[in-house]
């Protein structure tokens, strides 16, 4: 049996963060997609450092997001 998941919902969460939404109370492991979980973890790490979450700080060139 496959675990229920919704890639589009995961992408919507990450996309909303890039547009300035507050971080939801989730963990990277809550994401079914490893790629989406990695992006979310990068957002958490940036937030912890006090760095703005946006398209530039969370980018494919960022070491935290090598899976994109």
C-alpha positions in Angstrom: 0.0 0.0 0.0 1.3 3.4 -0.9 1.4 6.3 1.5 -1.0 9.1 0.5 0.8 12.1 -0.9 0.3 15.2 -3.0 3.3 16.6 -4.9 1.4 19.7 -5.9 0.5 20.5 -2.3 4.1 20.1 -1.3 5.2 22.4 -4.1 2.5 24.9 -3.1 3.9 25.0 0.4 7.4 25.6 -0.9 6.2 28.1 -3.5 4.3 30.1 -0.8 7.4 30.4 1.2 9.2 32.0 -1.7 6.3 34.5 -1.9 6.7 35.5 1.8 4.4 33.1 3.6 5.2 32.1 7.2 6.9 28.7 7.8 4.2 26.1 8.6 4.8 23.7 11.5 6.3 21.0 9.3 9.5 18.9 9.2 11.4 18.1 6.0 10.5 14.4 6.7 6.8 15.3 6.4 7.3 15.7 2.7 6.8 12.6 0.6 9.1 13.9 -2.1 12.8 14.1 -1.1 13.3 17.0 -3.4 10.5 19.0 -1.8 11.7 18.1 1.7 15.2 19.3 0.8 13.9 22.6 -0.4 11.8 23.0 2.7 14.9 22.2 4.9 16.8 24.9 3.0 14.0 27.3 3.9 14.2 26.3 7.5 17.9 26.7 7.6 17.7 30.2 6.1 15.0 31.2 8.5 17.1 30.0 11.4 20.0 32.1 10.2 17.7 35.1 9.8 18.1 35.1 6.0 15.1 36.1 3.9 13.5 33.2 2.0 13.1 34.0 -1.7 13.9 32.8 -5.2 17.5 33.9 -4.9 18.4 32.5 -1.5 16.7 29.2 -2.2 18.1 28.4 -5.7 19.6 25.5 -7.6 23.0 27.2 -7.0 22.5 27.0 -3.2 24.5 24.2 -1.7 21.5 23.1 0.4 19.4 22.5 -2.7 21.5 20.3 -4.9 18.6 17.9 -5.9 16.9 20.5 -8.1 
